[in-house]
């Protein structure tokens, strides 16, 4: 299928497919005789996996560092990218651990910011009261 059809099937844009290809997340597709990109259904599945991982907070750089493992997640059912607790450099585990640490740091920073702002407005600062102040 051509790039527009593949992008639509994956829920994204042709520009995103070209970007994923440039960043090494998506292997270069076959080309037609006229030079147009031709994608198979496997590429559409891979793009869906990429988009799902990006939606979880991983970055393009995170995925690019493990692009050779993305096909494991595109299988049905998806295979684990961590083998029996393997924390080696070839798995997603170090990438996920780094992203979780970054998220934890950001949550802590935002919590401190919220508490400081709440002190200035006289609002409760407890985490269980945060949603009640709207």
C-alpha positions as CSV (number, residue, x, y, z in Angstrom):
1,X,0.0,0.0,0.0
2,X,1.2,3.5,-0.6
3,X,2.3,5.9,2.1
4,X,-1.1,7.6,2.5
5,X,-3.0,4.4,2.8
6,X,-0.4,3.0,5.3
7,X,-0.5,6.1,7.4
8,X,-4.3,6.1,7.5
9,X,-4.4,2.4,8.5
10,X,-1.9,3.1,11.3
11,X,-3.8,6.2,12.5
12,X,-1.1,8.7,11.6
13,X,0.2,10.9,8.8
14,X,2.6,10.2,5.8
15,X,4.9,12.8,7.4
16,X,5.1,10.7,10.6
17,X,6.0,7.6,8.6
18,X,8.8,9.4,6.8
19,X,10.0,10.7,10.2
20,X,10.0,7.2,11.7
21,X,11.9,5.9,8.8
22,X,14.5,8.8,9.1
23,X,14.9,8.1,12.8
24,X,15.4,4.3,12.2
25,X,12.2,3.2,13.8
26,X,10.7,2.0,10.6
27,X,12.8,0.1,8.0
28,X,12.9,1.7,4.6
29,X,10.0,0.3,2.6
30,X,10.2,-1.2,-0.8
31,X,9.8,1.2,-3.7
32,X,7.6,0.9,-6.7
33,X,9.0,1.2,-10.2
34,X,8.1,4.9,-10.1
35,X,9.9,5.3,-6.7
36,X,6.9,5.5,-4.4
37,X,7.1,3.9,-1.0
38,X,5.2,0.6,-0.7
39,X,4.3,-0.5,2.8
40,X,3.1,-3.9,3.9
41,X,0.7,-4.8,6.7
42,X,3.7,-5.5,9.0
43,X,4.8,-1.9,8.7
44,X,1.3,-0.7,9.7
45,X,1.5,-3.0,12.8
46,X,4.9,-1.7,13.7
47,X,3.8,1.9,13.4
48,X,0.9,1.2,15.7
49,X,3.4,-0.3,18.2
50,X,5.6,2.8,17.9
51,X,2.6,5.1,18.5
52,X,1.5,3.1,21.5
53,X,4.9,3.3,23.1
54,X,5.2,7.0,22.4
55,X,1.8,7.5,24.0
56,X,3.1,5.7,27.1
57,X,5.8,8.4,27.4
58,X,8.7,6.8,25.8
59,X,10.6,9.1,23.4
60,X,11.7,8.6,19.8
61,X,15.2,8.4,21.0
62,X,14.2,5.7,23.5
63,X,12.6,3.7,20.7
64,X,15.5,4.3,18.3
65,X,17.9,2.8,20.7
66,X,15.9,-0.4,20.7
67,X,14.3,-0.3,17.2
68,X,15.6,-3.8,16.4
69,X,13.4,-5.1,19.2
70,X,10.1,-3.4,18.1
71,X,9.1,-6.4,16.0
72,X,8.8,-8.5,19.2
73,X,6.0,-6.1,20.3
74,X,4.3,-6.3,16.9
75,X,3.8,-10.0,17.2
76,X,0.3,-11.4,18.1
77,X,0.4,-11.9,21.0
78,X,3.3,-9.5,21.7
79,X,6.4,-11.1,23.1
80,X,8.3,-9.6,26.0
81,X,11.3,-7.4,25.2
82,X,12.7,-8.5,28.6
83,X,13.8,-12.1,28.8
84,X,13.3,-13.7,32.2
85,X,14.4,-10.6,34.1
86,X,17.2,-10.0,31.7
87,X,18.3,-6.4,32.3
88,X,20.9,-6.4,29.5
89,X,21.6,-3.6,27.2
90,X,19.6,-5.2,24.4
91,X,16.3,-5.2,26.2
92,X,13.7,-2.4,26.8
93,X,14.1,-2.7,30.5
94,X,16.9,-0.1,30.9
95,X,14.9,2.3,28.7
96,X,11.7,1.9,30.6
97,X,13.5,2.2,34.0
98,X,15.1,5.5,32.9
99,X,11.8,6.8,31.6
100,X,10.1,5.8,34.9
101,X,12.8,7.6,36.9
102,X,12.3,10.7,34.8
103,X,8.5,10.6,35.3
104,X,9.0,10.1,39.1
105,X,11.3,13.1,39.2
106,X,8.7,15.2,37.2
107,X,5.9,14.1,39.5
108,X,7.9,15.1,42.5
109,X,8.7,18.5,41.0
110,X,5.1,19.1,40.1
111,X,4.0,18.0,43.6
112,X,6.4,20.5,45.2
113,X,5.2,23.2,42.8
114,X,1.5,22.5,43.6
115,X,2.2,22.5,47.3
116,X,4.0,25.9,47.1
117,X,1.2,27.4,45.0
118,X,-1.4,26.0,47.4
119,X,0.3,27.5,50.4
120,X,0.0,30.9,48.7
121,X,-3.7,30.5,48.1
122,X,-4.7,28.9,51.4
123,X,-5.8,25.7,49.6
124,X,-5.1,22.2,51.2
125,X,-1.8,20.7,50.1
126,X,-2.4,17.0,50.6
127,X,-2.3,14.8,47.6
128,X,-5.7,13.3,48.5
129,X,-7.2,16.8,48.4
130,X,-5.7,17.9,45.1
131,X,-8.7,16.9,43.0
132,X,-11.2,18.6,45.4
133,X,-10.0,22.1,44.7
134,X,-11.4,22.6,41.3
